[in-house]
Amino acid sequence: MQKVITYSLFFLMFSSSVSAFQKVQKVQKDTSYTVNSSFKKYKKNFPNIEIPKPQHYENVKEINDEVYKQVGERKLHLDAFVNTDSLLKPAVIMVHGGGWKSGDKSHMKPMAQCIASKGYACFALEYRLSDEAQYPDGIYDIKEAIQYIKSNAKGFRIDTTKVAILGTSSGAQMATLVGTTNNNSNFEENTGYNTSTSVQAIVNLDGVIAFVHPKSTEGKMAAWWLGGTSKEKPKVWKEASALTHVDENTPPTLFISSQYERFQAGREEMIEIMDKHNIYSQVENFPDSPHTFWLFNPWFTETVNYITLFLDKTFKKES
């Protein structure tokens, strides 16, 4: 009898340990895409590139790893960089890239610090990557982050009528999809917040607008995030493309692009639709740059300048 109890207890303990290990493994982050790995990738062809260092600005308050959402035991965090002047300020939601599979909110820190110092409140988001949760869960995460930030507007000192969403690479694809589905019920979850997920501006840094497009190249990472290839999941690939949703409700948009045309797939068509509705758009190109130009000087400073001038034009124009 004692042996049976001992073996049973061992089995239960072993099973619990395996289950816990599998759970940890399930959410373990893919760290293949980092600023340093990108630097090493592009250094050979762009020998003069430099990684901008995070800066301390006296007029920027930083709040790290604030929980904005919890799924079971999984907590999702954001980093806030808030200008400390007394006025209510526009908010900038920032979505990192990494092929929907890798990357980290810390990649956005230098840009967030710099933009915040110019009169904004910036929020760099963590969201569930494709190894943990496939489309559209990451989109839900971003929209719920917007709701959380707006619901805590008083603490962050933001103007909830002036919110921009900014993304880089795959994060730009996600950000543009979020921006073009303002208050679209098909992209909302029952979160308990009564706050709108709408944004009033989009900043797209080298993110595709249409997955199935003559300029677009179908990749394994997109297929993994979308739950299948374009032939297997044609409706999903279309729904996940921001171009599908562009209409008279699309907010003003800034596109900043590298030399690689495949990351511009759908941009011209989006602008054409926006033009029909007299919605402002702006395009800036770096013709001789790596895909991740925003991570490095000499492009970092110019990128930040383009962004802040666009945001100033959109949010700080005289009424």
N, C-alpha and C positions, 0 to 999 in steps of 0.2 A: 504493500500500500504506500509506504514511504517513497519507494522508487517511482511509482506512478505519479504521485504528487510532485516529486522533484522534476521528473521529465516534463510534466505538464507545465510547471512553472517556468522551466527553462524554455520550452517552446513558446509560451506567451511572451516572455522577455525577448527572445530572439525575434519573434514576429513583430513586436513593437519596435525593436531597434531597426529592423529592415524597413518597416513602414516609415519610420521617422527619417531614415537615411534616404529613402526614395523621395520623400516629400522635400527634403533639402535639395536633392539632386534635381528635382523637377523645376525649382525656381532659381537654380544656380545661374548667375549671369554669364553670358558670353562676353568675354573681355578682349576679343580679337581686334576690335576697332577702338583705338585710343588716339589721343593727340600725338603721342610719340610714334605709334606705328604708322600713322599717316605721314608724319614728318619724315620718317625713314624711307617711306615709299616714294615720296616726291623730291627728296633732297638731291638725288642724282640729276634729275632734269631741271631742277630749280635750286641751284647751289646757294643762292643768296637768301632763301627763306629763313625766317626766324619765328619762334613761338612767342607771342606776346605774353608777358608776365601779368598775373593778376595784380591789380593796383588797389591801394587803399585811398578812398575818397572821403574827405571829412564830412561831406554832405550826403553820404549814402550809409544807411543802416542795413546790416546784413542779418538775415535770420536763416539758419541752416536746418535742413531736415525736418521741416514742419509737416506733420501727417495731414494729408487732405482727404484720404480715402482708405478704407480697410475692407479687404475681401477675405473673409475668414480670418486667418491669422496673418495674412499678408498685408503689410502697410505700405502705402505709396506716399512719397515725400515730395516736397518742393523746397527750393531755396529762393528766398525773397531778397531783393536788393531795392530798397525803397529810398527815394530822395527825401531828405528830412525837412524841406521847406514847409511852410505852414499851409500852402495851398493844396487843394485836392488835385491829384495828378493823373494823367492817363496811365493805364496799365498795359504792359507788354508781356504776353504769355509766350514762353520760349520752349520749343520742342526740338530736342537734339536728334541727330541722324545716327546712322549705323545699320542701314539695310533692314530696318524693322526688327533686327535680331541682336544687335549689339549697341554700344555707345552708352553714354552716361550724362546726366544733367550737369555734371561738373564741367563738361566741355563748353558750356555756355557762359561760364563765370566771367571771363575777361570782357566779353561783349555786354553782358548784363550789367556789370559794374560801370562800364563806360557810358552806356545809354542812360542808366539810372542817374548818373552824375549830371546829366543834361536836363533833368526835370521829369523823370519818369519813375514808375515802379515796375521792376522787372521780376518775373517769376519763372525760374528754370524748373521744368517738371521731370519727375520720374514717372514712367508709365510701363505697363506690362509689355514686354517684348515677345516676339513670336515663339520662342522656345517655351514660354510660360502660358501665353494666351494668344490665340490667333484673331484676325479681324472678325468683328469690329470692336473687340474689347478694348484695345488701346485707344480707339476713338472715343469710346465711352469714358475712359479714364481722363482724357484731356478735357472733354466737355464737363465732366464733374469737377475737375480742377477749376475751370472757369466759374462754375457755380459757387464753389467753396470760396474763391477769392472775392467774388462779388458779395457773398453773404458776410464776409469779414471786411468789407470795404472801409468801415470806420477805423478799424485797427491798422489797416494798411494805408489809410489816407488816400484812397483812389476815387476817381470819378467813374462810376459804373457805366456811364453812357459813352465812355471813351476807352475802349479796350481793343488792342491789336493782338493778333496772333502771328508769331514769327517762327519759322521752321527752317532747318537745314537738311538738304538731301532728302532722305526718306521722311525725316521730320517735317520738311517743307511740303512733301506730298500730303502728309497727315494734317498739317496746319491749314493747307489750302482746302482740303476736304471739310474740315471743321468750319472754316470761314464761309464756304459756299453752301453749307447746310444749316444756316442760321435758323434755329427753332424748327427744324425739320423733325417731325414726330418719329420718323423711321430711324433717326439717329439719337434718340433720347432714351434714357433708362429712368425707371421710377426710383429716384435717388432720395426723396424726402426733402429736397430743396425746391422752393418755389421760384427760384431765381432763373432768369433767362440765360441761355448759353450763347447768345448772339455776340458777335464781335463787330467792330466798326472799321477794321482795317486788316489787311493781310500782307505779310512780308514773306516772300518765297525766295529762298536761297538755293538754287539749283535742284528743285524738286519737280518731278514729272506731274503733269496735269492730267494726262490720259495714259492709261496702262497699255491699251491696244491702239497703236498709232504708228504711222510710217517711220517716225524718228525714234520710237521706243524700242528697246531691246528686252525681250522677256527673259527674266532672270530667275534662278532657283530661289533666291531669298524672297522675291515677291510672291512666287508660287507657294512657298512655305507659309508666309504670312496670310495669304488669301485662301489657304486650304485646298489648293489644287492649281493646275495650269489653266490658261485662258480657255482651252478647249474643254477642260473638265468643268470649269466654273465660270462660264461666260457672263452670267448675270452678276456674279460677285465682282468680277473684274471691271464691269461697267459701272456698278454701283459705287465701287471704291474709288473711281476716277472723279476728281473734282469737276472736270469738264462737263460731266453728265448733269451737274446741279447748278451750273452758272446761269443766272437769270437777273431780273431787275433788282433782286434783293442782295446781290453780291456786293460786298464792300469794296472801296478803293484798294488797289493792290499794287505792290512794288515787287518786281521781279529782278533779281540780281543773279547773273549767270556766268558760268565758266566758259571755256572754249568748247566744251563737249555738248554737242547738239542733242544727244539722246536724253539729257536731263531737261531739255526744253520742250519735250513732247506735249503738245496740246496748248502751248502758251499762245501762239498766234490765234488759234480758234477761240480761246478764252477772251482775249483782248477784243476780238471782232464782236463777240456777243456783248461785252461790256460797253464798247463804243456805241452800239445800237441803243443802249439804255443811258447813254451819257454818263457813264461811271468812269471815274479817273483811274488810269493805269500808268505805270512808269516802268521802263525797262532800262537796266544798266548791265553792260557786259564787260567782262575781263577777258579779252581775246587770247591772252597768253598766260593762263593760270591753271593750277591744279583744280580738281573737282572741289576739294575742301579748302578753297581759297580763304574763307572766313576765319580759319584757324591760324593763319600765318600772316605776318608782315612780309611784303609791303602791302598786301591787299586788305588786311584787317582794318587799318585806320580808315581807308577810303570806304570800305563797306559800312562801318559804323556811321560815317558822315552821310552816306546815301540814306541810311535808315533813319537817322535822326531828322534830316531835312524833310524826308517824306512824312514822318510822324508829326513834325511841326506843322507842315502844310495841311495835314489832315485834321489835327486836333487843336492846334493853337492859333489857327487863323482867326482874324478879327471877325466878330459876328456883325 
